[in-house]
Amino acid sequence: MKIRTDSKSIALLAVFTSLVIALEIFPIPGLTDFYTPVPSFTIDWTGIPIMIVFLGLGTVFSFFTIAVMWIFIGYRNFQGAAFKGLAETFTLLGLIVAKLVLRNRNLDWKKSAVVYLTFACLFRGVGMLFGNVVLFNLFWGMPYDAAFALSTIYVPWNIIQAAINVVGGLFLFQLIPESLRTQAGLGVNGSDVTTKYEEISEDELKTETE
């Protein structure tokens, strides 16, 4: 798995990671955070920049963004960071599997979106069903049967959050003009072909076009 180290990619990672940090440090109830009927669970937009990083900059940078998010939540709420970090990790794992399924398949972005949505919701829903059980027992000593019963209540909300992350991220990514994506090196535009093209000198370029 190749890690992109060019300055353009690092700068874009910094921008999107800053968005994640801002959404976590300065939540605005009713705008960026929405309370749900279940205890200590809010719907937010934090996963959308993570989805954009996954689509534009790759898997490794996505894990980095989740790690930074975990740190900025953990310093004030370690338990909350554990739940949030695990949930976003399961979502990302679903996206990775979906990407592997879509590899070498010529599908338009709408059909690809369905695949991403399905795997992200499945992995987050099932993953957090059992992940919550472990964390409930670890942090509060809750018996496993009671923890499992409580965890089932959170499943629909985790699925909704995963859907928001995927749909929101894909929608915003598609809004970026193709020319701008090429210049920024996002997605397939960040391939070695683009990098080699950018490294061609002006003299070599003139020779190629003459």
Solvent accessible surface area in square Angstrom, and as a share of the most:
residue,aa,sasa,rsa
1,M,179,0.80
2,K,156,0.66
3,I,92,0.47
4,R,44,0.16
5,T,112,0.65
6,D,66,0.34
7,S,96,0.62
8,K,75,0.32
9,S,0,0.00
10,I,81,0.41
11,A,56,0.43
12,L,36,0.18
13,L,14,0.07
14,A,55,0.43
15,V,85,0.49
16,F,26,0.11
17,T,11,0.06
18,S,61,0.40
19,L,86,0.43
20,V,0,0.00
21,I,35,0.18
22,A,44,0.34
23,L,36,0.18
24,E,20,0.09
25,I,56,0.29
26,F,145,0.61
27,P,63,0.40
28,I,89,0.45
29,P,83,0.52
30,G,55,0.53
31,L,109,0.54
32,T,17,0.10
33,D,21,0.11
34,F,74,0.31
35,Y,163,0.62
36,T,22,0.13
37,P,117,0.73
38,V,12,0.07
39,P,86,0.54
40,S,125,0.80
41,F,30,0.12
42,T,43,0.25
43,I,15,0.08
44,D,12,0.06
45,W,83,0.29
46,T,1,0.00
47,G,2,0.02
48,I,21,0.11
49,P,8,0.05
50,I,7,0.04
51,M,2,0.01
52,I,12,0.06
53,V,0,0.00
54,F,4,0.02
55,L,31,0.16
56,G,1,0.01
57,L,7,0.04
58,G,20,0.19
59,T,17,0.10
60,V,45,0.26
61,F,13,0.06
62,S,0,0.00
63,F,81,0.34
64,F,101,0.42
65,T,0,0.00
66,I,10,0.05
67,A,49,0.38
68,V,19,0.11
69,M,0,0.00
70,W,97,0.34
71,I,99,0.50
72,F,66,0.27
73,I,11,0.06
74,G,15,0.14
75,Y,151,0.58
76,R,123,0.45
77,N,67,0.35
78,F,109,0.46
79,Q,72,0.32
80,G,22,0.22
81,A,0,0.00
82,A,18,0.14
83,F,40,0.17
84,K,32,0.14
85,G,8,0.07
86,L,57,0.28
87,A,4,0.03
88,E,4,0.02
89,T,38,0.22
90,F,47,0.20
91,T,5,0.03
92,L,2,0.01
93,L,65,0.32
94,G,0,0.00
95,L,4,0.02
96,I,36,0.18
97,V,45,0.26
98,A,0,0.00
99,K,91,0.39
100,L,94,0.47
101,V,58,0.33
102,L,21,0.10
103,R,156,0.57
104,N,152,0.78
105,R,153,0.56
106,N,156,0.80
107,L,72,0.36
108,D,78,0.40
109,W,109,0.38
110,K,131,0.56
111,K,119,0.50
112,S,18,0.12
113,A,19,0.14
114,V,95,0.54
115,V,30,0.17
116,Y,21,0.08
117,L,56,0.28
118,T,76,0.44
119,F,49,0.20
120,A,0,0.00
121,C,20,0.12
122,L,95,0.47
123,F,61,0.25
124,R,4,0.02
125,G,3,0.03
126,V,76,0.43
127,G,11,0.10
128,M,5,0.02
129,L,32,0.16
130,F,116,0.48
131,G,9,0.08
132,N,5,0.03
133,V,14,0.08
134,V,88,0.51
135,L,18,0.09
136,F,12,0.05
137,N,44,0.23
138,L,124,0.62
139,F,50,0.21
140,W,143,0.50
141,G,54,0.52
142,M,49,0.22
143,P,83,0.52
144,Y,135,0.51
145,D,113,0.59
146,A,46,0.36
147,A,0,0.00
148,F,86,0.36
149,A,61,0.47
150,L,51,0.26
151,S,0,0.00
152,T,58,0.33
153,I,89,0.45
154,Y,21,0.08
155,V,32,0.18
156,P,70,0.44
157,W,64,0.22
158,N,4,0.02
159,I,67,0.34
160,I,74,0.38
161,Q,1,0.01
162,A,0,0.00
163,A,28,0.22
164,I,42,0.21
165,N,2,0.01
166,V,1,0.00
167,V,83,0.48
168,G,17,0.16
169,G,0,0.00
170,L,12,0.06
171,F,114,0.47
172,L,78,0.39
173,F,16,0.07
174,Q,58,0.26
175,L,108,0.54
176,I,34,0.17
177,P,78,0.49
178,E,99,0.45
179,S,73,0.47
180,L,91,0.45
181,R,34,0.12
182,T,59,0.35
183,Q,121,0.54
184,A,17,0.13
185,G,5,0.05
186,L,6,0.03
187,G,25,0.24
188,V,132,0.76
189,N,21,0.11
190,G,21,0.20
191,S,47,0.30
192,D,74,0.38
193,V,117,0.67
194,T,28,0.16
195,T,58,0.34
196,K,137,0.58
197,Y,135,0.51
198,E,94,0.42
199,E,128,0.57
200,I,68,0.34
201,S,55,0.35
202,E,134,0.60
203,D,104,0.54
204,E,96,0.43
205,L,74,0.37
206,K,122,0.52
207,T,96,0.56
208,E,130,0.58
209,T,104,0.61
210,E,174,0.78
